[in-house]
Amino acid sequence: MPEAGEVPREVKRGVARRRESGLKFGEQEKKNTKQDRKARKAEQAGEFVMKPKKRHWGVLIAVLTVLLAAGLLVYLVARSNERLRITEVVVRDERVPGEFDGFRILQLSDFNGKSFGEGNRRLIDTVKAIDFDIVLLTGDFIAPGGNLDTFEPVANLLEALAELGKPVYYVLGENDVETPDNAPDGWNRCIEQGDSPVAQKLEALGAQCIYPITVIERGEARIFLTGITYYEKLFDSYNFDSDKDFSICVTHAPIDYDVDKRLESVNRYSFRELDFDMSISGHTLGGQYRLPLLKTIYLKGYGLFPQESLSYGLHKAQNRYSFITAGLGVKSGFRLCNSPEIAVIELRGN
């Protein structure tokens, strides 16, 4: 046992060891392993010492989550673009003749060459399961660019409809004709069939052009399908009276103007355009890109978040109804929150 004031031998040995290793008091002695010696040698030589990589599990999980969410979104959008929905609306108006109470109009629009399954089988089967009285086809039967090969899905549909024996009426869209030079605004509302190859195919398969006027009769009552233009002799031959007869103006592009002001202006000196009780159209694809609550995101010619009455659905203004369907295909891109639509419009008297 050391005497008082004497430093223990073990402590002396430890101090001596620290002095030999160059360690200051309080520092721990480094283990003299082969790896440590190599690292110290590299440090002395001024070399960069590679340190073990840290595994960023959090970043990896975040990236995988984003990729999974993006993949799920793509899947849901693709599935939505193939899913057919049936939209039914009811138009109640005292001008509808009693014999036409419950009259159902099936509207299909904007095929753009789209086929639902081989031979358009899914669309055909869905249509056959619906109760309807007539079919309205409101244009853009082929894809943009005028490729007649893309008419095949429509041909498949018309062949199937012929088996049902229901009347089929049509109007053309801008895809179905050659765009005229310096086309005026709104020229694609009421396109004359002319010598359009698409119109010829439609007629050969039993569809009937609505323009300039089509009369549908039930018993002693009747309703009229028309365009905008008034053909005096022809309309007079049917004793057509816009104040008494229920008429539906069928167009490809929607009527987007103030009808009362328009009629007052163009009919000031001569009767050139018709009044109507309802209009039915397509063309807008229901906005194509839609969001819940916000509805249509963008509509060409009207900008961001336009009035819904310009892009989709059933609306009433100035005592006239209008219905715009979302249609079936797209000119390009895809649909967002806006599946392809089969529309059924039911007429009801009060």
BAPANU-420409 format. One record per residue (C-alpha): x, y, z negated. Coordinates in steps of 0.001 Angstrom, whole numbers, padded with zeros to 6 digits, always signed. Example, Ala and Ser with C-alpha at 12.3 -4.5 7.8 and 13.67 -1.06 7.14 Angstrom:
2
+012300-004500-007800;+013670-001060-007140;
***
This chain:
350
+000000+000000+000000;+001532+003346+000993;+002235+005928-001635;+000276+009161-001860;+001121+011561+000947;+002691+008877+003072;+001223+008297+006579;+000084+004735+007132;+002245+002672+009445;-000711+001864+011778;-001432+005570+012283;+002217+006242+013069;+002138+003542+015702;-001030+004990+017279;+000468+008504+017454;+003586+007116+019016;+001559+005298+021642;-000415+008434+022513;+002815+010426+022897;+004222+007791+025211;+001014+007803+027342;+000782+011603+027384;-002629+011659+025610;-003581+014540+023336;-005088+013949+019984;-008822+013074+020261;-008555+011651+023820;-009325+008008+024397;-006712+005827+025942;-007557+004738+029456;-007662+001056+030141;-004699+000118+032205;-006626-001916+034780;-005533-002441+038363;-008438-000274+039608;-007551+002538+037222;-003909+002455+038223;-004875+002611+041885;-007233+005546+041275;-004600+007447+039286;-002048+006812+041982;-004440+008162+044645;-005191+011234+042522;-001510+011935+042106;-001040+011628+045855;-003896+014138+046429;-006063+011604+048189;-009899+011598+048174;-011248+008939+045907;-014438+007189+047106;-016982+006849+044346;-019735+004251+044382;-022909+005497+046228;-025960+006264+044166;-029086+004469+045352;-031824+007069+045960;-034833+004821+045383;-037174+007800+044923;-036373+009243+048364;-036704+005832+049997;-040114+005247+048423;-041298+008730+049492;-040205+008149+053111;-041886+004744+053230;-045079+006237+051778;-045170+008962+054443;-044572+006434+057225;-047282+004146+055859;-049770+007040+055618;-048937+008167+059181;-049377+004638+060500;-052710+004284+058708;-053894+007613+060139;-052942+006564+063683;-054792+003274+063203;-057940+004975+061881;-057953+007559+064701;-057459+004852+067338;-060257+002778+065829;-062547+005816+065641;-061918+006547+069330;-063236+003093+070233;-066220+003039+067880;-069579+003878+069479;-072020+005856+067367;-075692+006478+068062;-077017+009944+067240;-080785+010436+067168;-082425+013869+067039;-086087+014868+067017;-087443+017931+068841;-090793+019053+067439;-092644+021551+069572;-096332+022244+070157;-095604+022640+073858;-094806+018915+074163;-097898+017238+075700;-099620+014699+073482;-098939+011908+075984;-095194+012558+075510;-095281+012403+071744;-092498+009953+070873;-090902+010140+074351;-087248+009096+073997;-084431+010368+076218;-081117+008478+076204;-078256+010816+077071;-074778+009696+078125;-072133+012190+079159;-068455+012791+079900;-067373+009248+080688;-064079+010555+082131;-063405+007008+083344;-063657+005548+079833;-064617+001878+079498;-065647+000209+076264;-064399-003315+076617;-064054-005380+079764;-066797-004492+082222;-067927-001751+079796;-069632-004565+077880;-069752-002896+074452;-071453+000220+075797;-073912-001834+077848;-074846-004076+074909;-075293-001061+072631;-077504+000753+075147;-079651-002331+075741;-080422-002516+072032;-081840+001051+071984;-085488+001922+072583;-085714+004671+075235;-087878+005836+078145;-085423+007502+080533;-081662+007971+080873;-079955+011321+081430;-076359+011238+082668;-074853+014698+082282;-071662+014633+084296;-067911+013990+084383;-068269+010380+085464;-064691+009972+086683;-061386+010975+085140;-059852+014381+085945;-058055+014350+089269;-060845+012816+091334;-059724+009177+091181;-062821+007250+092321;-061413+004017+090885;-062302+005370+087440;-066000+005295+088388;-066132+001526+087735;-067311+001756+084075;-070270+003891+085211;-071055+001433+087994;-071070-001417+085458;-073474+000541+083272;-075853+001448+086110;-076010-002155+087287;-077033-003178+083767;-079597-000366+083503;-081179-001451+086785;-082101-004715+085072;-084090-002766+082458;-086135-000912+085063;-085810+002453+083263;-085476+005665+085341;-081954+007111+085463;-081336+010793+086257;-078033+012614+086618;-076207+015893+087102;-072557+016251+088117;-069629+017643+086146;-066502+019464+087299;-064539+016185+087480;-066988+014854+090066;-066530+017543+092720;-063731+019601+094186;-063390+022859+092267;-064336+025762+094568;-061876+028560+095225;-062379+031489+092862;-065054+029552+090968;-067228+032001+089000;-067637+031701+085267;-070103+028968+084400;-070145+027422+087890;-069992+023954+086303;-073351+024295+084562;-075451+023319+087564;-073288+021735+090260;-075094+020945+093503;-074543+017358+094585;-073589+018249+098175;-071491+015529+099787;-069788+014455+096563;-068578+010806+096799;-069499+010418+093121;-073074+011529+093842;-073260+009045+096707;-072166+006215+094406;-074705+007242+091762;-077529+007367+094298;-076553+003977+095740;-076856+002491+092239;-080349+003900+091691;-079678+007154+089827;-081651+010224+090906;-080304+013779+090919;-082374+016093+088728;-081876+019201+090857;-083674+021175+091910;-086655+019703+090037;-087823+016350+088699;-091335+015626+087466;-091998+012955+084831;-095613+011943+084404;-097538+010132+081707;-101207+009817+082376;-102498+013261+083253;-099590+015015+081507;-096142+015870+082798;-092841+017420+081815;-090151+018849+084099;-086391+018414+084348;-084713+021322+086125;-081587+023369+086554;-081408+027140+086284;-082178+028245+089849;-085766+028920+090935;-086769+027496+094328;-090052+029255+094946;-091715+027055+097575;-090650+023793+095956;-091671+024808+092451;-094961+026239+093683;-095707+022914+095397;-095737+021340+091926;-097779+024211+090478;-094933+024679+088001;-095692+027256+085320;-092869+027950+082869;-095385+029414+080401;-097485+026227+080285;-095324+023281+081371;-092734+021841+078987;-089442+021999+080876;-085937+020798+080079;-082978+022472+081753;-080309+019773+082187;-076786+021095+082737;-073260+019770+082466;-071711+022727+080615;-073905+024260+077886;-075847+027463+078373;-073900+029896+076216;-075532+033236+076946;-078505+035191+075607;-081259+033658+077746;-083819+036429+077172;-081395+039162+078277;-080198+037106+081210;-083697+036448+082542;-084677+040082+082073;-081627+041132+084075;-081614+038655+086979;-085393+038546+087394;-085849+042305+087318;-086631+042631+091022;-087249+039020+092116;-087810+035686+090415;-084382+033988+090690;-083863+031971+087508;-086111+029739+085423;-087118+029957+081832;-087148+026671+079930;-088153+025203+076581;-085047+023123+075981;-081584+022560+077431;-079555+019348+077331;-075838+019288+078170;-072380+017856+077471;-068911+019020+078611;-067550+020243+075242;-066924+016726+073853;-068415+018027+070636;-065249+020064+070149;-063103+016884+070555;-061139+017734+067390;-063303+018154+064315;-062844+018278+060554;-065342+017600+057776;-067093+020828+056653;-065036+022967+059083;-066497+021085+062095;-065130+022090+065529;-061511+023240+065220;-061066+024785+068655;-063138+025261+071794;-061640+026533+075022;-062919+029999+075795;-064167+030562+072248;-061049+030083+070112;-060712+028636+066626;-063744+027469+064641;-066426+028600+067115;-070136+028610+066380;-071392+025052+066215;-074234+025964+068591;-071601+026382+071324;-069961+022998+070900;-072239+020324+069466;-075621+019267+068164;-079253+020341+068140;-080001+024039+067649;-082891+026438+068154;-082737+030096+069146;-085224+032447+070819;-087845+029688+070600;-085717+027391+072801;-083980+024197+071781;-080515+023179+072905;-078725+019891+072472;-075040+019284+073256;-073684+015749+073037;-070124+014808+072097;-069987+012412+075052;-067968+009240+075479;-064482+009871+076872;-061830+012573+076846;-060035+014454+079594;-056759+014006+077711;-055525+013284+074202;-057800+011741+071624;-060787+012488+069390;-060440+013496+065758;-063320+012838+063333;-065532+012656+066416;-066304+009151+067702;-067781+008573+071205;-071504+009265+071130;-074697+007834+072579;-077439+010416+072057;-081180+009787+071781;-083513+012815+071911;-087082+012168+070823;-089845+014605+071765;-092622+015208+069263;-095664+017468+069407;-096755+019235+066226;
***
